[in-house]
């Protein structure tokens, strides 16, 4: 099975890099959701905090906002927002169905 692969450019410094697999999926979600952000509450099943950690290690600025929630198990969850301006230069999506 091939992984999702995207090539992005950080507008701030012009650097380009490929992001693969779940990190690429997370980057796509961050870009798509913009200021609304993403959270594991709405995207269960992926280790979201780990992929955010990895994207930050690549130099992307990602904001974490602790957000309260109610329900049977009230508490807080993290909402992540991409603060780095990025351009997607290439997307190679050869994932198997």
C-alpha positions as CSV (number, residue, x, y, z in Angstrom):
1,X,0.0,0.0,0.0
2,X,1.4,3.4,-1.0
3,X,1.1,6.4,1.3
4,X,-0.3,9.8,0.8
5,X,2.5,12.2,0.0
6,X,2.2,16.0,-0.4
7,X,4.9,18.6,-1.1
8,X,4.4,21.9,0.7
9,X,6.1,25.3,0.7
10,X,6.3,27.4,3.9
11,X,5.6,30.9,2.7
12,X,7.6,32.5,5.5
13,X,11.0,31.2,4.3
14,X,10.2,29.5,1.0
15,X,11.4,26.1,2.2
16,X,9.8,23.1,0.6
17,X,9.4,19.6,1.9
18,X,7.5,16.4,1.4
19,X,5.2,15.2,4.1
20,X,4.1,11.5,4.0
21,X,1.4,9.2,5.4
22,X,-0.6,10.3,8.5
23,X,1.4,13.5,8.7
24,X,0.3,14.4,5.2
25,X,-3.3,13.5,6.1
26,X,-3.1,15.7,9.2
27,X,-1.6,18.6,7.2
28,X,-4.5,18.3,4.7
29,X,-7.0,18.5,7.5
30,X,-5.3,21.5,9.0
31,X,-5.3,23.3,5.7
32,X,-8.9,22.4,4.9
33,X,-10.3,23.4,8.3
34,X,-8.3,26.7,8.6
35,X,-9.3,28.8,11.7
36,X,-11.9,26.2,12.7
37,X,-9.0,23.8,13.4
38,X,-9.1,20.0,14.0
39,X,-9.4,17.8,17.1
40,X,-9.4,14.2,18.0
41,X,-13.0,14.7,19.1
42,X,-14.0,15.1,15.4
43,X,-11.3,12.8,14.0
44,X,-11.1,9.7,16.2
45,X,-8.9,6.9,15.3
46,X,-5.8,8.7,14.4
47,X,-3.1,9.7,16.9
48,X,-3.6,13.3,16.2
49,X,-1.4,14.8,18.9
50,X,1.5,12.6,17.7
51,X,1.2,13.8,14.1
52,X,0.9,17.4,15.3
53,X,4.1,16.8,17.3
54,X,5.9,15.5,14.2
55,X,4.6,18.4,12.0
56,X,5.9,20.9,14.6
57,X,9.3,19.2,14.5
58,X,9.4,19.9,10.8
59,X,9.0,23.6,11.6
60,X,5.3,24.2,11.1
61,X,3.6,26.6,13.6
62,X,0.5,24.9,15.0
63,X,-1.6,26.5,17.8
64,X,-3.2,24.4,20.5
65,X,-6.5,25.7,22.0
66,X,-7.9,23.8,25.0
67,X,-11.6,23.6,24.5
68,X,-14.3,22.4,27.0
69,X,-16.8,19.8,26.0
70,X,-19.9,18.4,27.8
71,X,-21.7,15.1,27.5
72,X,-21.3,11.9,29.3
73,X,-17.6,12.5,29.8
74,X,-17.2,16.3,30.2
75,X,-13.8,17.8,30.1
76,X,-11.4,19.5,27.7
77,X,-9.9,18.6,24.3
78,X,-7.3,20.2,22.1
79,X,-8.2,22.0,18.9
80,X,-5.2,22.4,16.6
81,X,-4.9,25.3,14.1
82,X,-2.2,25.7,11.5
83,X,-0.6,29.1,11.9
84,X,2.2,28.7,9.2
85,X,1.1,29.8,5.8
86,X,1.7,27.0,3.4
87,X,1.2,26.3,-0.3
88,X,0.5,22.7,-1.5
89,X,2.7,22.2,-4.5
90,X,2.1,18.5,-5.2
91,X,-0.3,15.8,-3.9
92,X,0.4,12.1,-4.6
93,X,-2.5,10.1,-3.2
94,X,-2.0,6.4,-4.1
95,X,-3.6,5.0,-1.0
96,X,-5.4,1.7,-1.5
97,X,-9.2,1.5,-0.8
